[in-house]
Amino acid sequence: MKLSSPDFLHERMMPPALTCDGADISPELRIADVPKDAESLALIMDDPDAPVGTWDHWVVFNIPPATAVVQKGKEPAGIGGRNSWGRTGYGGPCPPSGMHRYYFRMYALSDMLPLKEGAAKKEVLKAMEGRILAQAELMGTYRRQ
């Protein structure tokens, strides 16, 4: 499985438009080579460099497995999980200081997850156990000027 974005390259700087310094919109994500037997996808974006511990920016699950593109500035079809701000939906990079890494991980799952809207990342990861068929990762960086 592959995950890419036309908005930034893997391990490269994310543009300000995707962050709190700009429009704070989600990047376009392109998903390829999803296993044919996948029943759903899950997306998790987090920042392991946050001073308070890993900060969850975006959690979405039960995304249709035929999804090839998540449009820029749009939520994918699926169920929104709760991010570290306590809400659903994308929250872009806004590091207090220094360079931070932002990991976008897409998981192909053998089943739909039996969770409700607003489930925390920890609940989503627990529900995914034993259901992951494939996964892909895209990492962007950002430092505030």
ChimeraX attribute file (.defattr): number of C-alpha atoms within 10 A of each C-alpha:
attribute: neighborCount
match mode: 1-to-1
recipient: residues
	/A:1	15
	/A:2	15
	/A:3	22
	/A:4	20
	/A:5	17
	/A:6	10
	/A:7	16
	/A:8	18
	/A:9	14
	/A:10	15
	/A:11	13
	/A:12	13
	/A:13	18
	/A:14	22
	/A:15	15
	/A:16	19
	/A:17	15
	/A:18	23
	/A:19	20
	/A:20	15
	/A:21	14
	/A:22	11
	/A:23	12
	/A:24	17
	/A:25	19
	/A:26	22
	/A:27	23
	/A:28	18
	/A:29	20
	/A:30	15
	/A:31	19
	/A:32	14
	/A:33	12
	/A:34	24
	/A:35	16
	/A:36	11
	/A:37	12
	/A:38	20
	/A:39	19
	/A:40	23
	/A:41	27
	/A:42	27
	/A:43	24
	/A:44	21
	/A:45	24
	/A:46	24
	/A:47	21
	/A:48	15
	/A:49	15
	/A:50	18
	/A:51	11
	/A:52	7
	/A:53	9
	/A:54	12
	/A:55	18
	/A:56	25
	/A:57	26
	/A:58	25
	/A:59	28
	/A:60	29
	/A:61	29
	/A:62	22
	/A:63	22
	/A:64	17
	/A:65	20
	/A:66	15
	/A:67	15
	/A:68	14
	/A:69	15
	/A:70	17
	/A:71	13
	/A:72	16
	/A:73	14
	/A:74	13
	/A:75	17
	/A:76	20
	/A:77	13
	/A:78	16
	/A:79	21
	/A:80	25
	/A:81	27
	/A:82	24
	/A:83	24
	/A:84	16
	/A:85	12
	/A:86	12
	/A:87	17
	/A:88	21
	/A:89	21
	/A:90	24
	/A:91	22
	/A:92	25
	/A:93	27
	/A:94	18
	/A:95	18
	/A:96	11
	/A:97	12
	/A:98	11
	/A:99	14
	/A:100	20
	/A:101	21
	/A:102	24
	/A:103	20
	/A:104	21
	/A:105	18
	/A:106	24
	/A:107	25
	/A:108	28
	/A:109	27
	/A:110	20
	/A:111	18
	/A:112	18
	/A:113	21
	/A:114	10
	/A:115	15
	/A:116	12
	/A:117	13
	/A:118	18
	/A:119	19
	/A:120	21
	/A:121	23
	/A:122	10
	/A:123	14
	/A:124	22
	/A:125	12
	/A:126	10
	/A:127	15
	/A:128	21
	/A:129	9
	/A:130	10
	/A:131	17
	/A:132	17
	/A:133	19
	/A:134	17
	/A:135	18
	/A:136	18
	/A:137	17
	/A:138	20
	/A:139	21
	/A:140	21
	/A:141	19
	/A:142	21
	/A:143	16
	/A:144	15
	/A:145	7
